[in-house]
Amino acid sequence: MRAVVLGIGNTILSDEAAGVRAAESLEQSYSIPDNVQVIDGGTSGMEMIEDLSDLDFLIVIDVVKTGAAPGTVVKIAGDEIPVFFRRKLSPHQIALPDVLASLELLDAMPKEIVVLGVEPITLELGMEMTPTVAQTIPQLVAMAVAELQTRGYRLEPLVASV
């Protein structure tokens, strides 16, 4: 069983960094098993095809525009996924749907995809996320860990040294 946690976003566009920051936090907080890869996808595109081919499980962490209140954390799965990827949610969003379409053509789509996201407050130029969105990072990480553990992947919290 092979899984990828893909944090995507642009770290110079304020809340757009949420996916990348969540992926970083996951790696800093948990011992990741060999069959799980955490990828800082940044604003990557087609170069991700090999990493995302023939996965059992893909978690995408990103900002999402669902119309919910800013700072709302959402999970998108199952039949909602194709609809989610038809809408452009952020400046980098073009790349991931293209990668997934290519994987489908190559018959290498992940068996299961879950998107964990947060509704942004701003996507304006800036190196810091808004406090509201920044506060959701631990929740996004906990959700990713729970999704992985539910499917049998073993992640152990790292013990912080004093």
N, C-alpha and C positions, 0 to 999 in steps of 0.2 A: 504494500500500500504506500503510495507516494502522494504527498500533499505539498502545496505551496501556499504561503501567506504572502500576498502581494500588496504592499503599501504603495499607493500611487498619489502623485500630487506635485505641485510646484512650490518649493520651499520659499520662494520670494514673493508669493501672492497670498500673504496672510493666512487665512483659514484653509486655503488650498493645501497646506502642508500637513493636514491632519493624518492622512493615510501613511505618509512617510514617517511622521513622528510616532504613530502607533506601532509601526513595524520595528522601529528602533527601540521603543520601550519594551516590546515583546522580547526582543533579543537580549536586552539588558536585564530583564526580570525573570526569565525562564531558561532552564536547560532544554535545548531544542533537540529532539531525537534525530538520528541520521536520515530518517525517511520523511522529515519535514524540512522544507527550505523556506527561509524568510528572505524575501527580496524587496529591496528598496527600488521600486520601479520608477521612481521619480516621474519623469515625463517620457519614459522610454516607449518604444513602439515595436516594430517588427523584430527587433533583436531579441525579444522575449519569447519568440516562438519555440525555440528548443526547450527552454525552462518550463514552459507551460504545456508541452506536448504530452499526451497520454497520462495525465494525472488522474488519480482517483478522486482528489478533492482540491478545489481552488477556493481560497478565501480572498476576496478583494476588499481592501479597506481604503475608503475614499470619502471625499465630500460628496454629498448628493443634494440635488434640488428636487424635493418631492412636494413642496408647497407647505410642509410642516413648519412649525415655529423654529426660528434659528436656534441652534444648539441641540435640536432633537436628534437622538440616535435612532437609526432604523436598521432593520435587517430585511434584505430583499433576497428571495430564494424561489426555487421552483419555477412556476409558470410566469412569475413576475420578471424573471431575468431577461428574457428577450425584449420585453417592453422597456425595461430599464435601459438597456443598451441602445435602443433606438433614439432616445432623447440625449441631446448633448447637454451635459451637466456642468462641464468646466472646460477650460482651454485645452487641456491635454486629452480630453475624452475621446477624440477621434482615434487615437492609437489603439486603445484596448478593443473596441469593437472590430477594428480591422484585423487585429491579431486573432481574436476569437473566430471571425469569419474565415480566416486562413486556416486555422486549426480544424474548423469544420470541413473545409474542402479537402484537407489532408487526412481526414478521418482520424484526427488526433485530439478531439475535444476532451477537456476534463469530464470525467463521469458526473461530477457534481460541482456546482458553483454556488457560493453564497457571497453576497455583497453586504458588508457592514459599513455603514456610513453615518455621517453627521451633517446636518443641514448647516451650511455656512452662514456667517453674518456678513462677511466681506471677502471678496477675492481681489481686493486692490493691492497694489504694490506695497510690500512690507515684509519684514523678516520675522515678525512675531504674530502668532495666532491671537485672536481675541480671547480674553479670559474665559468666556463661556464655552468656546469650542475647545480650548486647551484643557479645560476641566473634564472633557469627555474622553480624553485619551485612555485613562485607566479603565473606563467602562468598555471602550472598543477592544482593548487588549483582553479584558476578562471575557468578553463575548467570543473573541477569536479562540481563546484557550478552551472555553466550554464547547464550542463547535468541534474543535479537534478532539477533545477528550471523549465527546459523545460518539465519535467515530473510531475510537480505539487508539488514538495517538497519545503517547505518554509524555506530557510536559511536566517538569518539576520546577517549582519556584526556586530561584537562587536565593541563598541566604546572604543577606548583606553583612559584610564584616564591620565590626564596631571599632 
